[in-house]
């Protein structure tokens, strides 16, 4: 049935900020909004499996009517008043299970919201359920033994990416107006690229991660926003960001949403194109070309785009990254593997991370930290020449969802289950803000993206550049998924 035949499309086609404006101006009721989204969810979600642990319609519609009553009394809660929101299934939301895609923890029912969720609820959103993730969020392909596989919005035979794959697919399919997620190894960026959306990995410490077993060392992962427009991404980041005394490494500086959406002056923008890191990164045909076409759009408006080199051995950076990742992931999984019989209930990729991390010593981690420090200095050196650095968001196009992961790119074998997504580690390892922006489609109609990496804490500048670029890609953004 064509999309125009569905009465819910006029509402669900709105971006988050436009929807907020319409609700607060009373041009549509929260009840109408919830009803429209639920109709679309029931029609499309069984095919794509983006949303999980959905709450009953009756509860959600009743909450929407309560939001309407508050507006009638002149008591709006905030910009997300009455808007449906689903939480990534790695974050705690009171009253909903945090399953993390694992049979070992499925059904775990938190009594409190995590900080990000609490902040979003405080601005008025109605939490309708969760978004699907890979088991424990590991790997950029959203499948698990609890809820199954999330399909790509543009081709339901392909992967949606991950670990925020459910969030990205739901966003692209208009099952949500805006999405939250988290990013360790590209988990906000890779699925955004494969959904033709915008995703932002904020600067380290911009969005405090609470609750957390460790508030000092585990700083490679961060929560953040995803949206169909840069304005929506900035608005949600403004809600998620902010210092918390329970997160001692969180940033004390405030985030200015209005400043983040001002157009950048492209005639003064200097972009360093890292490409495939002088051949270090294996890429499928068309990936680099799509990003170069995207950069040409910036050049056409006056930006200066030049080739850039990492000025450091990329393999050495990768080995240091592996040590950090394995230590952090292994520590997170260790309590679940106290019983040997639990190994058979955990996917082999997670067990590999745990086993590798178990063999790492404190000296190994310190040496990896030294390499990370050198890498950070090398990135700072590049930012003396460039305002932004550009890389592909993904090294491959969305692949068959029946595969666990790409074991080769062309003739180059991948030596780990995540080597094919190495391109995303550089912003993470440097603690740098990074936006994934749509870059184009291949002949099969599958999307990819490009990373725009900024200097430390320059989240607003990254979003300004992304917003300016957004105005140049109306043709890409018009390519919505088939309904």
LOSE-10540 format. One record per residue (C-alpha): residue number from 1; residue in one letter; chain; z, x, y. Coordinates in nm, 2 decimals. Layout:
NUM  A  A  Z  X  Y $
...
//
This chain:
1  X  A  0.00  0.00  0.00 $
2  X  A  -0.09  0.15  0.34 $
3  X  A  0.20  0.26  0.56 $
4  X  A  0.10  0.01  0.84 $
5  X  A  0.18  -0.27  0.60 $
6  X  A  0.55  -0.18  0.59 $
7  X  A  0.76  -0.32  0.87 $
8  X  A  1.01  -0.04  0.84 $
9  X  A  0.76  0.23  0.95 $
10  X  A  0.79  0.17  1.33 $
11  X  A  1.16  0.25  1.31 $
12  X  A  1.16  0.53  1.05 $
13  X  A  0.86  0.70  1.23 $
14  X  A  1.09  0.77  1.53 $
15  X  A  1.25  1.12  1.56 $
16  X  A  1.62  1.14  1.57 $
17  X  A  1.65  1.17  1.95 $
18  X  A  1.40  0.89  2.01 $
19  X  A  1.59  0.67  1.76 $
20  X  A  1.92  0.75  1.94 $
21  X  A  1.77  0.65  2.27 $
22  X  A  1.64  0.32  2.12 $
23  X  A  1.98  0.23  1.97 $
24  X  A  2.17  0.31  2.28 $
25  X  A  1.93  0.11  2.50 $
26  X  A  1.97  -0.18  2.25 $
27  X  A  1.60  -0.20  2.18 $
28  X  A  1.69  -0.21  1.82 $
29  X  A  2.01  -0.27  1.64 $
30  X  A  2.19  -0.03  1.40 $
31  X  A  2.16  -0.30  1.14 $
32  X  A  1.78  -0.31  1.18 $
33  X  A  1.77  0.07  1.16 $
34  X  A  1.98  0.08  0.84 $
35  X  A  1.78  -0.20  0.68 $
36  X  A  1.45  -0.02  0.76 $
37  X  A  1.57  0.31  0.62 $
38  X  A  1.71  0.15  0.30 $
39  X  A  1.38  -0.03  0.24 $
40  X  A  1.19  0.29  0.26 $
41  X  A  1.45  0.48  0.05 $
42  X  A  1.43  0.22  -0.23 $
43  X  A  1.05  0.24  -0.22 $
44  X  A  1.00  0.62  -0.21 $
45  X  A  1.31  0.80  -0.33 $
46  X  A  1.28  0.71  -0.70 $
47  X  A  0.94  0.90  -0.70 $
48  X  A  1.06  1.21  -0.50 $
49  X  A  1.44  1.22  -0.59 $
50  X  A  1.53  1.36  -0.25 $
51  X  A  1.85  1.16  -0.20 $
52  X  A  2.14  1.13  -0.46 $
53  X  A  2.48  0.97  -0.48 $
54  X  A  2.36  0.68  -0.25 $
55  X  A  2.62  0.44  -0.14 $
56  X  A  2.58  0.06  -0.19 $
57  X  A  2.35  -0.12  0.06 $
58  X  A  2.62  -0.38  0.13 $
59  X  A  2.86  -0.11  0.25 $
60  X  A  2.61  0.06  0.46 $
61  X  A  2.48  -0.26  0.63 $
62  X  A  2.84  -0.36  0.70 $
63  X  A  2.90  -0.03  0.87 $
64  X  A  2.58  -0.07  1.07 $
65  X  A  2.70  -0.41  1.19 $
66  X  A  3.03  -0.26  1.29 $
67  X  A  2.84  0.00  1.49 $
68  X  A  2.65  -0.28  1.67 $
69  X  A  2.98  -0.45  1.75 $
70  X  A  3.10  -0.12  1.91 $
71  X  A  2.79  -0.09  2.12 $
72  X  A  2.83  -0.45  2.23 $
73  X  A  3.19  -0.36  2.35 $
74  X  A  3.05  -0.06  2.53 $
75  X  A  3.21  0.19  2.28 $
76  X  A  2.93  0.43  2.16 $
77  X  A  3.07  0.71  1.94 $
78  X  A  2.80  0.96  2.03 $
79  X  A  2.43  1.04  2.01 $
80  X  A  2.41  0.97  1.63 $
81  X  A  2.57  0.62  1.67 $
82  X  A  2.46  0.41  1.38 $
83  X  A  2.20  0.65  1.25 $
84  X  A  2.18  0.71  0.87 $
85  X  A  2.26  1.06  0.75 $
86  X  A  2.27  1.22  0.41 $
87  X  A  2.47  1.54  0.35 $
88  X  A  2.35  1.84  0.15 $
89  X  A  2.52  1.82  -0.19 $
90  X  A  2.69  2.16  -0.14 $
91  X  A  2.90  2.03  0.15 $
92  X  A  3.20  1.80  0.13 $
93  X  A  3.18  1.45  0.26 $
94  X  A  3.49  1.23  0.21 $
95  X  A  3.44  0.96  -0.05 $
96  X  A  3.12  1.11  -0.20 $
97  X  A  3.10  1.35  -0.49 $
98  X  A  3.01  1.71  -0.43 $
99  X  A  2.81  1.78  -0.74 $
100  X  A  2.63  2.10  -0.64 $
101  X  A  2.37  2.01  -0.90 $
102  X  A  2.61  2.14  -1.18 $
103  X  A  2.75  1.96  -1.48 $
104  X  A  3.06  2.18  -1.43 $
105  X  A  3.16  2.02  -1.10 $
106  X  A  2.96  1.69  -1.09 $
107  X  A  3.18  1.40  -0.98 $
108  X  A  3.42  1.62  -0.78 $
109  X  A  3.54  1.39  -0.51 $
110  X  A  3.66  1.56  -0.19 $
111  X  A  3.94  1.39  0.01 $
112  X  A  3.82  1.54  0.34 $
113  X  A  3.50  1.61  0.52 $
114  X  A  3.38  1.96  0.58 $
115  X  A  3.38  2.07  0.94 $
116  X  A  3.00  2.01  0.98 $
117  X  A  3.02  1.66  0.84 $
118  X  A  3.33  1.58  1.04 $
119  X  A  3.15  1.68  1.36 $
120  X  A  2.84  1.47  1.27 $
121  X  A  3.06  1.17  1.19 $
122  X  A  3.24  1.21  1.52 $
123  X  A  2.90  1.15  1.69 $
124  X  A  2.85  0.82  1.51 $
125  X  A  2.63  0.88  1.20 $
126  X  A  2.67  0.67  0.89 $
127  X  A  2.68  0.89  0.58 $
128  X  A  2.46  0.71  0.32 $
129  X  A  2.47  0.97  0.04 $
130  X  A  2.38  1.33  -0.04 $
131  X  A  2.06  1.53  -0.05 $
132  X  A  1.96  1.70  -0.38 $
133  X  A  2.00  2.08  -0.43 $
134  X  A  1.93  2.34  -0.70 $
135  X  A  2.23  2.42  -0.92 $
136  X  A  2.49  2.58  -0.70 $
137  X  A  2.21  2.61  -0.43 $
138  X  A  2.06  2.91  -0.62 $
139  X  A  1.69  2.95  -0.60 $
140  X  A  1.43  2.80  -0.37 $
141  X  A  1.33  2.52  -0.61 $
142  X  A  1.54  2.20  -0.62 $
143  X  A  1.60  2.10  -0.98 $
144  X  A  1.92  2.05  -1.18 $
145  X  A  2.06  1.89  -1.49 $
146  X  A  2.26  1.63  -1.30 $
147  X  A  1.99  1.46  -1.08 $
148  X  A  1.66  1.61  -1.18 $
149  X  A  1.39  1.76  -0.97 $
150  X  A  1.30  1.69  -0.61 $
151  X  A  0.93  1.67  -0.55 $
152  X  A  0.73  1.79  -0.25 $
153  X  A  0.66  1.52  0.01 $
154  X  A  0.30  1.63  0.03 $
155  X  A  0.23  1.65  -0.35 $
156  X  A  0.49  1.51  -0.59 $
157  X  A  0.37  1.75  -0.86 $
158  X  A  0.49  2.04  -0.65 $
159  X  A  0.83  2.20  -0.56 $
160  X  A  1.01  2.09  -0.24 $
161  X  A  1.17  2.44  -0.21 $
162  X  A  1.54  2.48  -0.17 $
163  X  A  1.82  2.49  -0.16 $
164  X  A  1.79  2.22  0.11 $
165  X  A  1.49  2.08  -0.08 $
166  X  A  1.63  1.73  -0.09 $
167  X  A  1.70  1.73  0.28 $
168  X  A  1.35  1.86  0.37 $
169  X  A  1.17  1.61  0.14 $
170  X  A  1.38  1.32  0.28 $
171  X  A  1.30  1.43  0.63 $
172  X  A  0.93  1.46  0.57 $
173  X  A  0.92  1.13  0.39 $
174  X  A  1.10  0.96  0.68 $
175  X  A  1.40  0.87  0.46 $
176  X  A  1.63  1.04  0.72 $
177  X  A  1.58  1.09  1.10 $
178  X  A  1.72  1.44  1.10 $
179  X  A  1.87  1.66  0.82 $
180  X  A  2.16  1.90  0.78 $
181  X  A  2.14  2.19  0.54 $
182  X  A  2.26  2.54  0.47 $
183  X  A  2.08  2.88  0.45 $
184  X  A  2.18  3.19  0.25 $
185  X  A  1.84  3.31  0.13 $
186  X  A  1.61  3.09  0.34 $
187  X  A  1.75  2.76  0.22 $
188  X  A  1.69  2.58  0.55 $
189  X  A  1.36  2.77  0.62 $
190  X  A  1.17  2.77  0.30 $
191  X  A  1.19  2.39  0.23 $
192  X  A  1.12  2.32  0.60 $
193  X  A  0.80  2.52  0.57 $
194  X  A  0.70  2.32  0.26 $
195  X  A  0.78  1.99  0.44 $
196  X  A  0.58  2.08  0.76 $
197  X  A  0.91  2.05  0.95 $
198  X  A  1.13  2.27  1.17 $
199  X  A  1.43  2.44  1.03 $
200  X  A  1.68  2.67  1.20 $
201  X  A  1.90  2.93  1.05 $
202  X  A  2.16  2.98  1.34 $
203  X  A  2.31  3.31  1.44 $
204  X  A  2.59  3.43  1.22 $
205  X  A  2.91  3.24  1.33 $
206  X  A  2.73  2.98  1.53 $
207  X  A  2.82  2.70  1.29 $
208  X  A  3.15  2.76  1.12 $
209  X  A  3.15  2.70  0.75 $
210  X  A  3.47  2.51  0.65 $
211  X  A  3.63  2.48  0.41 $
212  X  A  3.57  2.83  0.28 $
213  X  A  3.76  3.02  0.01 $
214  X  A  3.69  3.34  0.21 $
215  X  A  3.66  3.34  0.59 $
216  X  A  3.60  3.72  0.63 $
217  X  A  3.34  3.86  0.40 $
218  X  A  3.12  3.57  0.29 $
219  X  A  2.91  3.56  0.61 $
220  X  A  2.55  3.55  0.47 $
221  X  A  2.54  3.18  0.44 $
222  X  A  2.55  2.93  0.72 $
223  X  A  2.50  2.56  0.77 $
224  X  A  2.24  2.44  1.02 $
225  X  A  1.98  2.18  1.13 $
226  X  A  1.64  2.07  1.02 $
227  X  A  1.41  1.82  1.20 $
228  X  A  1.06  1.69  1.26 $
229  X  A  1.08  1.82  1.62 $
230  X  A  1.25  2.11  1.79 $
231  X  A  1.44  1.87  2.02 $
232  X  A  1.60  1.70  1.72 $
233  X  A  1.69  2.04  1.57 $
234  X  A  1.85  2.15  1.89 $
235  X  A  2.04  1.83  1.93 $
236  X  A  2.19  1.85  1.58 $
237  X  A  2.27  2.21  1.63 $
238  X  A  2.47  2.12  1.94 $
239  X  A  2.68  1.89  1.72 $
240  X  A  2.73  2.14  1.44 $
241  X  A  2.80  2.44  1.65 $
242  X  A  3.13  2.54  1.82 $
243  X  A  3.42  2.77  1.76 $
244  X  A  3.69  2.68  1.51 $
245  X  A  4.02  2.87  1.49 $
246  X  A  4.01  2.83  1.11 $
247  X  A  3.69  3.04  1.11 $
248  X  A  3.79  3.36  1.27 $
249  X  A  3.44  3.50  1.29 $
250  X  A  3.29  3.19  1.45 $
251  X  A  3.13  3.22  1.80 $
252  X  A  3.34  3.12  2.10 $
253  X  A  3.04  3.07  2.32 $
254  X  A  2.91  2.71  2.36 $
255  X  A  2.55  2.61  2.27 $
256  X  A  2.35  2.45  2.56 $
257  X  A  2.12  2.19  2.40 $
258  X  A  1.93  2.12  2.72 $
259  X  A  1.85  2.49  2.78 $
260  X  A  1.73  2.53  2.42 $
261  X  A  1.45  2.28  2.47 $
262  X  A  1.31  2.41  2.80 $
263  X  A  0.96  2.55  2.76 $
264  X  A  0.93  2.93  2.73 $
265  X  A  0.70  3.13  2.95 $
266  X  A  0.44  3.24  2.70 $
267  X  A  0.29  3.48  2.94 $
268  X  A  0.61  3.69  2.92 $
269  X  A  0.66  3.64  2.54 $
270  X  A  0.62  3.95  2.33 $
271  X  A  0.60  3.88  1.95 $
272  X  A  0.61  4.15  1.68 $
273  X  A  0.41  4.05  1.37 $
274  X  A  0.57  4.20  1.07 $
275  X  A  0.31  4.05  0.83 $
276  X  A  0.37  4.16  0.47 $
277  X  A  0.57  4.47  0.57 $
278  X  A  0.28  4.70  0.52 $
279  X  A  0.21  4.56  0.17 $
280  X  A  0.57  4.55  0.05 $
281  X  A  0.57  4.17  0.03 $
282  X  A  0.34  4.02  -0.22 $
283  X  A  0.17  3.70  -0.07 $
284  X  A  -0.06  3.44  -0.21 $
285  X  A  -0.41  3.41  -0.05 $
286  X  A  -0.40  3.22  0.27 $
287  X  A  -0.04  3.27  0.36 $
288  X  A  -0.08  3.56  0.60 $
289  X  A  -0.40  3.40  0.75 $
290  X  A  -0.21  3.07  0.82 $
291  X  A  0.06  3.27  1.01 $
292  X  A  -0.20  3.47  1.20 $
293  X  A  -0.38  3.15  1.30 $
294  X  A  -0.04  3.02  1.43 $
295  X  A  0.01  3.34  1.63 $
296  X  A  -0.34  3.30  1.77 $
297  X  A  -0.23  2.97  1.92 $
298  X  A  0.05  3.16  2.10 $
299  X  A  -0.19  3.43  2.21 $
300  X  A  -0.43  3.16  2.35 $
301  X  A  -0.15  3.06  2.59 $
302  X  A  -0.08  3.41  2.71 $
303  X  A  0.17  3.55  2.46 $
304  X  A  0.14  3.92  2.36 $
305  X  A  0.13  3.95  1.98 $
306  X  A  0.12  4.30  1.83 $
307  X  A  0.17  4.45  1.48 $
308  X  A  0.53  4.57  1.41 $
309  X  A  0.68  4.79  1.15 $
310  X  A  1.03  4.76  1.00 $
311  X  A  1.09  5.14  1.05 $
312  X  A  1.31  5.14  0.74 $
313  X  A  1.24  5.15  0.36 $
314  X  A  1.21  4.78  0.27 $
315  X  A  1.29  4.85  -0.10 $
316  X  A  1.62  5.01  0.01 $
317  X  A  1.70  4.70  0.22 $
318  X  A  1.63  4.48  -0.08 $
319  X  A  1.86  4.68  -0.31 $
320  X  A  2.14  4.65  -0.06 $
321  X  A  2.07  4.28  -0.02 $
322  X  A  2.10  4.23  -0.40 $
323  X  A  2.44  4.40  -0.40 $
324  X  A  2.57  4.18  -0.13 $
325  X  A  2.43  3.86  -0.28 $
326  X  A  2.55  3.93  -0.63 $
327  X  A  2.90  4.02  -0.52 $
328  X  A  2.92  3.70  -0.31 $
329  X  A  2.76  3.46  -0.55 $
330  X  A  2.95  3.61  -0.85 $
331  X  A  3.28  3.56  -0.67 $
332  X  A  3.19  3.20  -0.60 $
333  X  A  3.10  3.14  -0.97 $
334  X  A  3.39  3.34  -1.12 $
335  X  A  3.65  3.05  -1.13 $
336  X  A  3.40  2.83  -1.32 $
337  X  A  3.34  3.10  -1.58 $
338  X  A  3.71  3.16  -1.66 $
339  X  A  3.63  2.97  -1.98 $
340  X  A  3.36  3.14  -2.18 $
341  X  A  3.23  2.80  -2.31 $
342  X  A  3.12  2.71  -1.96 $
343  X  A  2.84  2.97  -1.97 $
344  X  A  2.63  2.73  -2.17 $
345  X  A  2.66  2.47  -1.89 $
346  X  A  2.53  2.71  -1.62 $
347  X  A  2.17  2.80  -1.56 $
348  X  A  2.06  3.15  -1.66 $
349  X  A  1.97  3.25  -1.30 $
350  X  A  2.33  3.18  -1.20 $
351  X  A  2.47  3.37  -1.49 $
352  X  A  2.25  3.66  -1.40 $
353  X  A  2.39  3.67  -1.05 $
354  X  A  2.74  3.65  -1.19 $
355  X  A  2.69  3.93  -1.45 $
356  X  A  2.52  4.16  -1.20 $
357  X  A  2.80  4.10  -0.95 $
358  X  A  3.07  4.17  -1.21 $
359  X  A  2.93  4.52  -1.25 $
360  X  A  2.94  4.60  -0.87 $
361  X  A  3.22  4.82  -0.75 $
362  X  A  3.39  4.83  -0.41 $
363  X  A  3.20  5.16  -0.35 $
364  X  A  2.87  4.98  -0.43 $
365  X  A  2.95  4.71  -0.17 $
366  X  A  3.05  4.97  0.09 $
367  X  A  2.73  5.16  0.04 $
368  X  A  2.53  4.84  0.07 $
369  X  A  2.71  4.77  0.39 $
370  X  A  2.61  5.11  0.53 $
371  X  A  2.25  5.03  0.45 $
372  X  A  2.29  4.69  0.61 $
373  X  A  2.43  4.86  0.93 $
374  X  A  2.13  5.09  0.94 $
375  X  A  1.90  4.78  0.90 $
376  X  A  2.07  4.60  1.18 $
377  X  A  2.02  4.90  1.41 $
378  X  A  1.65  4.91  1.31 $
379  X  A  1.61  4.54  1.40 $
380  X  A  1.78  4.60  1.73 $
381  X  A  1.53  4.88  1.79 $
382  X  A  1.24  4.64  1.74 $
383  X  A  1.40  4.39  1.99 $
384  X  A  1.38  4.66  2.26 $
385  X  A  1.00  4.61  2.23 $
386  X  A  0.97  4.25  2.13 $
387  X  A  1.13  3.92  2.22 $
388  X  A  1.07  3.77  1.88 $
389  X  A  0.96  3.89  1.54 $
390  X  A  0.73  3.69  1.31 $
391  X  A  0.71  3.68  0.93 $
392  X  A  0.58  3.42  0.69 $
393  X  A  0.85  3.17  0.59 $
394  X  A  0.72  3.17  0.23 $
395  X  A  0.52  3.42  0.02 $
396  X  A  0.36  3.15  -0.20 $
397  X  A  0.24  2.79  -0.15 $
398  X  A  0.44  2.51  -0.31 $
399  X  A  0.42  2.56  -0.69 $
400  X  A  0.42  2.33  -0.99 $
401  X  A  0.76  2.17  -1.00 $
402  X  A  0.77  2.21  -1.38 $
403  X  A  0.81  2.59  -1.33 $
404  X  A  1.15  2.74  -1.27 $
405  X  A  1.02  3.00  -1.03 $
406  X  A  0.71  3.21  -0.97 $
407  X  A  0.73  3.51  -1.21 $
408  X  A  0.42  3.67  -1.05 $
409  X  A  0.23  3.67  -0.72 $
410  X  A  -0.12  3.77  -0.80 $
411  X  A  -0.10  4.07  -1.02 $
412  X  A  0.25  4.17  -0.91 $
413  X  A  0.53  4.07  -1.14 $
414  X  A  0.85  3.94  -0.98 $
415  X  A  1.15  4.14  -1.11 $
416  X  A  1.41  3.88  -1.02 $
417  X  A  1.41  3.50  -1.00 $
418  X  A  1.41  3.52  -0.62 $
419  X  A  1.19  3.82  -0.54 $
420  X  A  0.91  3.59  -0.45 $
421  X  A  1.11  3.47  -0.14 $
422  X  A  1.21  3.82  -0.02 $
423  X  A  1.06  3.74  0.32 $
424  X  A  1.36  3.54  0.43 $
425  X  A  1.63  3.80  0.38 $
426  X  A  1.57  3.99  0.70 $
427  X  A  1.71  3.73  0.94 $
428  X  A  2.00  3.66  0.70 $
429  X  A  2.09  4.03  0.65 $
430  X  A  2.09  4.09  1.03 $
431  X  A  2.29  3.77  1.11 $
432  X  A  2.00  3.68  1.34 $
433  X  A  1.88  3.33  1.46 $
434  X  A  1.55  3.23  1.29 $
435  X  A  1.34  2.92  1.32 $
436  X  A  1.08  2.82  1.06 $
437  X  A  0.79  2.64  1.23 $
438  X  A  0.48  2.48  1.07 $
439  X  A  0.20  2.72  1.03 $
440  X  A  -0.08  2.53  0.85 $
441  X  A  -0.21  2.39  0.52 $
442  X  A  -0.42  2.52  0.24 $
443  X  A  -0.73  2.35  0.09 $
444  X  A  -0.51  2.15  -0.14 $
445  X  A  -0.32  2.00  0.16 $
446  X  A  0.00  2.19  0.10 $
447  X  A  0.20  2.32  0.40 $
448  X  A  0.35  2.66  0.48 $
449  X  A  0.55  2.79  0.77 $
450  X  A  0.62  3.10  0.99 $
451  X  A  0.95  3.25  1.09 $
452  X  A  1.04  3.33  1.45 $
453  X  A  1.33  3.57  1.45 $
454  X  A  1.53  3.63  1.76 $
455  X  A  1.78  3.89  1.88 $
456  X  A  2.16  3.85  1.80 $
457  X  A  2.29  3.51  1.93 $
458  X  A  1.96  3.42  2.10 $
459  X  A  1.95  3.08  1.93 $
460  X  A  1.84  2.91  2.25 $
461  X  A  1.56  3.15  2.32 $
462  X  A  1.43  3.11  1.96 $
463  X  A  1.43  2.73  2.00 $
464  X  A  1.26  2.75  2.34 $
465  X  A  0.98  2.95  2.19 $
466  X  A  0.96  2.71  1.90 $
467  X  A  0.94  2.41  2.14 $
468  X  A  0.66  2.57  2.33 $
469  X  A  0.47  2.65  2.01 $
470  X  A  0.54  2.29  1.90 $
471  X  A  0.33  2.16  2.19 $
472  X  A  0.03  2.37  2.05 $
473  X  A  0.03  2.22  1.70 $
474  X  A  -0.01  1.85  1.74 $
475  X  A  -0.28  1.86  1.48 $
476  X  A  -0.04  2.01  1.22 $
477  X  A  0.24  1.77  1.30 $
478  X  A  0.00  1.47  1.27 $
479  X  A  -0.06  1.56  0.90 $
480  X  A  0.22  1.34  0.76 $
481  X  A  0.27  1.30  0.38 $
482  X  A  0.07  1.04  0.19 $
483  X  A  0.27  0.72  0.16 $
//
